Structures are given as structure tokens and as C-alpha cells.
Amino acid sequence: MKIEIVNNQRNELLKRNEVKFRILHEGGGTPSRVEVRQKLAASLDVNEERIYINKFETETGSMTAMGEANVYDSAEQAKLIEPKYIILRSSPKMEKKEQ
């Protein structure tokens, strides 16, 4: 999996960078949001908790996925602004407890 930053724009009002990226995932299926979040954090050299992926989809018939993410100045700022469904979608899934 190879990641390429297409656009990185600063939004001072919301204290975040708005990043558009492209992922080449040859030899495998579309990676999960958690994997993309980890790879994006490593690429931008920031903490994973500050990144939230808003949009991520594979182009039909190709091994390329396009996405958009917000990289906040702090994790607290992200939790104030990002909708709860985005926060849940970007988090690793919890295992179901057996009864």
C-alpha cells in the first residue's frame, strides 16, 4: 500500500489541515479506514488520534482509492468539531463480548 498526498490545505478557523490523498493498493483489496489512518499518520508524521478520515472510496475498476482527511492540531480539538459518526467510523471496532 502506497500513499500519495494530493493536496494539503490549512484551515486556521478550525485549527486543522484538510488533506486529500490517493492510495495505491495493488495485490489486495481496499484497505480499512484504520489501516489508512495509520499509514497517513506515518506519512504526515503526526499522532493517529489527530487524524479523521471523512471520505474514502476506491475508483471503479482500479487499484486506486481517493480520500479526504482532517488533521487537527490536537485530539481535543478534533473531538469538539468532528461529528460522532466520523469519530466512530475512524476508530478500531470493538470486539463483541460473549455472554
matplotlib code that plots the C-alpha trace (Angstrom):
import matplotlib.pyplot as plt

x = [0.0, 1.5, 0.1, 0.4, -0.7, -2.5, -3.5, -2.8, -4.7, -4.7, -7.9, -7.0, -10.6, -11.0, -7.3, -6.8, -5.2, -7.5, -5.7, -6.7, -4.8, -4.5, -3.7, -2.4, -3.3, -2.1, -2.3, -5.1, -8.5, -9.4, -7.6, -9.7, -10.0, -7.9, -5.0, -5.3, -5.3, -2.1, -0.4, -1.5, -0.2, 3.2, 3.3, 2.5, 4.5, 1.6, -0.2, -3.0, -5.5, -5.4, -6.5, -10.1, -11.0, -14.1, -14.3, -12.5, -13.5, -11.9, -12.3, -14.3, -12.1, -8.8, -6.5, -6.5, -8.5, -9.1, -9.8, -10.1, -9.0, -8.8, -5.6, -6.2, -3.7, -4.8, -7.0, -9.3, -9.9, -10.9, -13.4, -15.1, -15.5, -15.8, -19.3, -19.7, -20.3, -16.9, -15.1, -16.7, -16.0, -12.3, -11.9, -11.0, -14.0, -14.6, -14.9, -18.3, -18.4, -19.7, -22.4]
y = [0.0, 3.3, 6.7, 10.0, 13.4, 15.2, 18.4, 19.7, 22.9, 24.7, 25.8, 28.3, 28.8, 25.1, 24.6, 21.7, 20.7, 19.3, 16.6, 14.9, 11.7, 8.8, 5.2, 2.6, -0.9, -3.3, -7.0, -6.6, -5.2, -1.8, -1.2, -0.5, 3.1, 2.1, 0.9, 4.1, 6.2, 4.6, 4.9, 8.6, 9.3, 7.8, 9.7, 13.1, 12.4, 13.1, 11.2, 8.9, 10.4, 13.7, 12.3, 11.6, 10.3, 11.8, 10.2, 7.1, 5.1, 3.0, 4.1, 1.5, -1.0, 0.2, -0.4, 3.3, 4.9, 8.6, 10.0, 13.1, 13.5, 16.2, 16.5, 18.6, 20.5, 18.4, 15.4, 17.5, 20.0, 17.1, 15.7, 19.2, 19.6, 16.1, 14.5, 11.4, 9.1, 10.1, 9.5, 6.1, 5.2, 6.1, 4.1, 0.4, -1.8, -3.2, -7.0, -8.2, -9.5, -13.1, -13.7]
z = [0.0, -1.1, -0.1, -2.0, -0.7, -3.5, -1.6, 1.9, 2.8, 6.2, 7.8, 10.6, 11.8, 12.7, 13.5, 11.1, 7.8, 5.2, 3.3, 0.0, -0.7, -3.1, -2.1, -4.5, -3.1, -5.7, -4.9, -2.3, -1.6, -0.4, 2.9, 6.0, 7.4, 10.4, 8.1, 6.1, 9.2, 10.5, 7.1, 6.8, 10.3, 9.5, 6.2, 7.8, 11.0, 13.4, 16.1, 14.8, 17.3, 15.4, 12.0, 11.0, 7.5, 6.1, 2.7, 1.3, -1.8, -4.5, -8.1, -10.1, -11.9, -10.5, -7.5, -6.6, -3.8, -3.2, 0.2, 2.3, 5.9, 8.6, 10.6, 13.8, 15.9, 19.0, 19.7, 21.9, 19.1, 16.8, 19.3, 19.6, 15.8, 14.1, 14.1, 16.3, 13.4, 11.8, 15.2, 15.4, 11.8, 12.2, 15.5, 15.6, 16.0, 19.5, 19.7, 20.8, 24.3, 24.6, 27.1]

ax = plt.figure().add_subplot(projection="3d")
ax.plot(x, y, z, "-o")
ax.set_aspect("equal")
plt.show()
